[in-house]
Amino acid sequence: MMKRHLLSAADLTRDDALLVLDTAEELARLADRPIKKLPTLRGRTVVNLFFEDSTRTRISFEAAAKRLSADVINFSARGSSVSKGESLKDTALTLEAMGADAVVVRHYASGAPHRLAHAGWIRGSVVNAGDGMHEHPTQALLDAFTMRRHLDSLEGRRVAIVGDVLHSRVARSNVLLLATLGAEVTLVGPPTLLPVGVESWPCAVAYDLDSVLPKSDVVMMLRVQRERMNAAYFPSAREYSRRYGLDGRRMALLPEHALVMHPGPMNRGMEIAAEVADSPRSVIVEQVTNGVLVRMAVLYLLLGGSEPAIGASVDLDNERGAAS
């Protein structure tokens, strides 16, 4: 598959992305089996290297690696006082000495996973689990997987991504991946929360949510990063919610088949009303489940090879024999 690393959604060709989604679909069949584990990555070591907290993403990667029988080491590197470059290098050399086959890295600095992958410190694969305000490619893959399960193809589908795009690595990765898969993306938010240069992204931009909803197949609400609320990006939480929050009235503007998504964690009552988050339209809980499947597919393809992960009729005993 693809390249040796997964650093950006832009690294994925259409065929790469479809291979990940199809592999995740195959792995989903495991969920119905009594034994959910595959021996595919037995003997391999996956390190979760998190310089920034994210319980949800770390647990998802950990579950994915363990279901493929890999050994998992969780390495919390927060609070290190060494300068970024040095601390990253020293940590990388430690992981190399431990024999890491894959390093899943989340870092507060944009570009840190690229540095780790290309500096020659480690021989294993690097997976970007979120870097600064830059990217989060596996989130985009799990979002695309969730959309595809409900809408079949993403070709020509219209996706609205709403809210704090400026600080959102999820939005950036989704725009890149969804464009590759043929969807039409519109970013919606106040001008102060859209990044400089957004006009060069492969998407449209709108400021009025009500006008976009009736023609959307998917609406993805982004978390308002409350820690930035005082930076005068918008007048008040209440005003933001009034203009860009998804409530029951706005949900009624969506077409019948439309999906409501959120990368989590949610601020209920801020960017999304509780009644919307818990409605039948919402696939937010499914996104979490699908995250494990998609991350299994990514680890499998980076470390396991390009053959199908599991044959439709293969039983687990045969797989064990083949893997040993």
N, C-alpha and C positions, 0 to 999 in steps of 0.2 A: 504493500500500500504506500501511498503518499510518500512523505519524506520521513526522515528519522525522528523528527520532532513535531509537536503540534504547538506552535507559538501564536499563530494568528488565524482567524477565519479566512483571511486572504490567501493563506498557504494552500487551501483546499480547492482543487478543481471540482467541477460538477461531478465527475466520476468518483473522486475521492469522497466527497460528501455523501453521495448516494451509497457508496460502499459502506461507510460508517452506519448510515441509517438502515440499510438492509441487514447488516450484521447485527445491529441492535434488535431488529425485528426477529431475527432467528433466535437470538438469546432470550427474547421475551417468552418463547415457548418453554424455556426452562422453568419459568415462574409457576407453571402448572404441574411440575414434577415434584415428587416427594423429596428427591435429593436435588437441591438447587445449585450444588457446586459442580464446577467443571475442573478437570485436572490440567487444563491447558497451560497454565503458567506456573505449575509446580516447580519449585527450585529457583524461581526468579524473585528478586527483591524490588519492591516498589517503596520509595520513600516519599512521604508527604512532608514537604518542606514549607512551612507556613510562617512568613515574617509578619503576617497580618491575620487577625482572627477571622475565621469563618467556619463555624461549627458545621453548618449545613453542607458546604462544599467538601470539607475534609471528610466528614462521615460518609458522604456519597462516594468519594474516591476510595475510601477504605473498604466500604462494602463491596464495591466493584472489584477491587484487587483480590479480596478474600474469596469472593465467589468464583474467581478464576484460579484459586489455590495458591496465589502468590503470598510470599511473606511480606508483611507491611511494617514499616518503621515510621512512627509519627515523630517529627522533629519540629518542635516549636522554637523558632529562632527569634522570637520577639524580645525586645529589651536589650539587645546587644548594643554596646556603646561604640563598637569599632565602626569606622567609617564604612559606608555601604559597600564600596568596591572590595575592600579588604575582607570584610566579614563574609561577603558572598563567596569570595575565592576560598577563604579558609574553610568555610562550611562545605563547599563543593569538594575540596580535597579530602575532607573527612568522609564524605559520602562515597567518593571514589574508592577510598581505602576499605569501606564496608562492602564494596561490591554492588552498588546500586545499579540495577538494570534500567530503572526508570525513576526520574525525579519529578514529582508533581509539585510545582512551585507557585505560591501566591506571595506577592511582594507589593509593598506600597509604592515602589518606584516603577514607572512605566519603562519597559525595556529590560528589566532585570532577567526575565526568562531567556531573552535573546542573548544576553551577555553570558549567562550560564551555559547556553547551548553552543555558543560559537567561540568561547574563550579557550577551549581545549582542556578545561579542568576535569571534565568527566566524559567517559565514553558512552554512557547510557543515553536513553531518550529523555528529552525534557518536554513536559506538558505544562502549558501555561494555565494555571487555575485562577487567573486574575492578576493583572499588573497595573497598579495605579489607576488612572482614569482611562487606560488604554484599551485592553481587550479581555475577553473571557470566552474563548472559542468553544469550550465544551458546553457552556450554557446555551450558546446559539444553536449548537447541534441538538441538544435535548429539546429546545423550543421548536426547532424544525421537525423533529421526530414526532412531537406531540401534535403539531398542526397537521402533519401528513397523515397521522392515524385517523383524524377526524375528517379531513378534507381531501383525502387521496393524494392528489398531486398539488404541488405548490405553484406550478406554472400559472402565471396570470392572476394568482390570488392576491387580494389587497390587504396589507397588514399595516395597521396604525400603531406606532410606538409613541407613547404619550408621557410627557413630564420632564423630568430632570435629565435631559439628554447630555448636557454639558459634563456632568460628573459620572456618566454611566458607561462603564466598559461593556455592559450587556448590550446597550443600544448599538454601539459601534460594531461589535462582532455580529449582531443580528442583521444589521444593514448589509454588511459584506456578504454573509452567508446566504441570506434570503435573495439578494440580487443574483448570486451565482446559481441559485435554484429556480430562478425565473419569477419570483414574486415581485409585486410592486409595493414598495414601502413608503409610507408617509410619516415623517416625524412631526409630532404636534407638541407645542409647548410655548411658553412665553419667550420672546426674543432673547431675554437675558439668560435663559437656560438652554440655548442652542449654541454649539461650539463655533468658534471662528473657522471659516473655511468649509462649513457644512454644505455649501452649494456645490462643492466638488465631490461629495459623497453620491453613491448611486441610488438616490432616493429623492422624493419630493418633500417639501416643508410646508406646514400649515400652522396657523395660529388659533383657528376657531375649531374646537373639538366637535361641536354640534354639527358642523357641515361635513365632517369627515366620517362620522359614525355610520350614517345610513348606507354608505357604500364600502364598508369594511367587512372582510371575512374574519378577521382577527383583530382584537384590540389588546395591546400589551401595555399594562400600566407599570410605570417605573416607580421605584421607591423614592419618595422625597427625602433627601438626606438631611434630616432635621438639624444635624450638627452644623449645617451651612445656612440655616434659616435666618441668621442675623446678618448675613452678608448682603442684604438688600437686593436679592435676586427677584423678589416679588413682595408686595406690600405687607401681607399677613397670611398666616396659615388658612384663615377662613376665606380670604379672597382667592387664594390659590385653589382651594377645594371647590369654590363656587365656579371657577372658570375651567379648571382642568381635572376635577375629581370625577370618577365614574360612579354615579348613584343610580337608583332605580329608574328615574326619569330618563337619564341618558341611555341606560341599558335598553330601554324600550325603543330607542331610535335604531338599534342594530338590526340587521336582517335576522330572520329566524334561525339560520344555521350558524351564526357568528359565534366565535369562541372568545372568552375573556381569560387573559393570561396575566401572570405577575411573577417576576423572577424570585420574589421573596428576599428578605422578610418584609411583610406588609405593614404599612401604617393604616390600620382599619379606621375609616372615618376621615382619612386625609386624602390620599390619592384614590382610594377605593372604599366604597361603603360596605359594611358587613353583609348586607342583604345581597350585594352583587358577588362578593367573594364566596359566599356560601350557596349561590344559585346554581341550577343545573347547567347554565351556560359556562360556568367557571371550570377550567381544567387545571387549576393551580395545584391541587394535591397530586394529580396525575403527573405534572411536570417533575415533582420530586421523585416519584417512582421511576419515571422514564430517565431521570438523571443517572441512576445507577446502571441501567441497561446501556445507555449511550457511552458512559465512561468505561464500562466493561468492553464495549466494542472498540473504543479507542485504544485501551491498553492491550487488548488482544491483537489488534492490527499492528500496533507499534512493536510489540514484543513476540507475537506468536506466529506471524506469517500472513500470507495472503490467501490461503485456502479458506473455504467456508468454515465458520466457527463450529457449527454443529450441523450435520446432515439431517434432513427432515426425518429420516427413519433410523438414524443411528442410535443404538442404545448406549447407556453410560458405560457398560462393561467394555464394549468395543473401543470407546473413546479412551478409557483408561489404558487399554492395551496399546493403542496407537500413540498415546502421549508418553508412555514410559520408555 
